[in-house]
């Protein structure tokens, strides 16, 4: 854990155990994306899954388009589409109006009481970067081509950047879980600074902020 056990009260521990049960595999995914030994790409995907799962379970799902309006839009689009295209359109628009991953990450880190202010100095830009990296892994090859024979690694994020995005997303999920248990943002911020490799990630974030 990123904070000394002395910080935890019986109530904190009880809440952690209760949440671990209620949140299904989300707690395990958050921890594994930090402490696991799998491939970095897998850990980034897992960290994003943990963050999205937490947001879906713990936050009000503020829609970008109200549900009734989204339903009407879907119906109108299907009405003007060719019959053979309607099934594809139904699948494509199923999540119309749902919060984006970027929105979920921004709300999640905003609820960590400043625990990651050193690691993530620009929250909206960070959320966009995580979203872009996850989407490249999940939906397309790095570079401009989806043809595996002609794919390029020129646009692939470097290892340090991938590590930063993975760790920061995982710490975001973990910080929110611990905040739910009642651990203060100040205690988390202090505890994170003592974790191996955390200061290096903070230095990387500071370098990137200075370059923008």
N, C-alpha and C positions, 0 to 999 in steps of 0.2 A: 504494500500500500504506500501511497505517496506522502502520507502524514503519519507521525508517530502514533503508536497505539494509545499513548497516554491522552491523546486528544479525544479519543472516542469515549462516549458514555455508554451505559447499558442501552439507553434509548437509541443512540446512533446505530449500535450493532443490531438491535432488534429491527430497526427500520431497514437496514441493509439486507438482512436475511428475508424480511417480508417482501421487499422490492425484488430481490433475486428470484423469488418464487413467482411473483405477479408479472414480472417483465419477461418471463420465459427465457429464451436464449440470449436476450439482448445484453445482459450483464456479462455473460461468458464471452460474447463476441467482442465487447469493449476491452475486456482484460486480455483476451488472446491477441488482439491487434497490437497491444503494447508489449506483452511478455512472450508472445508466441515466437516460434523460430521458422515460420513458413516463408515462402517467397514474399518479397516486398510488395509486389503487385497484388497478391492475395490479401495481404494485411491491409492495404489501402482500401480494397473493395470491402473487406470485413469491417473496417472502421466506419466506412460510409453507411453500411447496412446497420451497424449499431446506432449511429447517430440518427438515421432516418427512423429506425424502429422506436427509439426513445421519443422522438418528436411525435410520431403517430400515436403513441400510447399516453403521453404525458401533457401534450399541448392541445389547446383548442385548434381545430383544423380550419383556420381562416382561409376561405376559398377566394381565389382571384376572380372567379365568375360564380355568382350564386347558383345553387344546384338547379333551380327551376329554369334559369336562363341558359345554363349549359345544356340541359335536356332539350330545350327548344332549339338551340343552335344545332345540336347533333341531328335532330329530326329534320330540320330545314336542309342541312347539308346532304343528308341521305336522300331526301326527296328529289334533289336535282342531280344526284349521281346516277350513273348507269347501274342497273341491277347487279351486274357482276362485281361492282366495286363496293357495294354497300357493306359487305362483311368486313372488308379491310378498313373502311372508314369507321365502322363501329369499334374495332380494336384500337385504331389510331386515336380516337377521341374519347376513349373510356375514362381517362384521367383528366379530361378537360376541366380546368378551373382549380384542380388540386394544387397545393403549395409545391413549389419546385424544391429540388435538393438545396439549391442556394438559399432559398428562403428558410428552409428548415434549419440549416447550419447556422445562419445568422441569428435566428431566434434562440437556438440551443445555446450558443456561446454567450448570448446576451443574458442568459439566466444563470451564469456561473459566478456572478458576484465579483468580477474582476480577477478571478483565479488565474486566467491565462493572458492577462494584459501585457506581460513581457513577451510571451511566445507569439501572440497574435495581435500586433499593434494596430492593424487595419482590418477590421472584421469583415467588411463587405468584400474587399478585394481577396481576402483569404478564402471566403466562402466560394467565390467565383473560381479561384484557382483549384480548389478541391473538386468542385463540380466538373470543371473541364478535364482534370486528370482522370477522374472516375469515368466520365463519359468516353474518353479515349480508350480506356481499358475495356469498358463494357460494350461499346458500340462500334468502334472502328480501330483500324490499325494506326500506328503513329505515322505521320506524314499525310499526304493528300490522297493516297490510294487505298482502296479496300481490297485490292488484288494482292494476295499474299506473295505472289511471284515477283511483283514489282514494288513491294512495300519498302519504305526507307526508314531508317532510324534517326535521320537528321533532326527531326522535331521531337524526338523522345526526350522527356525531362531527364536531367542528369540525376545520378544516384542521390546526391545530397538533397536536391529539391524533392524527390520522391519520398525520401526518408522524413523530411520536414512535414510534408503534407500528410503522410501516414501518421506520424507521431502526434502532430497537432490535432488531427481529427479524433484520434483515439483518446488523447488527453481531454478533449472537449467532452466526449461522451462520459469519461470517467469522472471528470470534475462535476458534471451535472448530476450523476448518480450520487456522488458524495455530498453535494449541496442538498439533495433531496433528503439525505440522512441527517441534515442539520450541521454539517461541518462548514465553518465559515470560509468565505473566499480568501480571507487573509491567511488562514491556516493552510489552505490548499496551495496558495501561491508560495508560501514559505517551504512547504513540503516538496512541491514540484522542483524547486531550485536545488534540492539535495539529491534528486534522482540522477543516476548515471546518464550522461549524454544530454541532459536537459539544457544545460548552459550552452552547449555547442549549438543546439537548435535555436536558442534565443539569439545567439550571436549571428546565426544565419539569417534569422528574421530581421534583425537590425540592419544587416548588410543589404538585404533586398529592399527594405524601406528607404535606405539612403540612396539607392540607385533609382528610385522612382521620382 
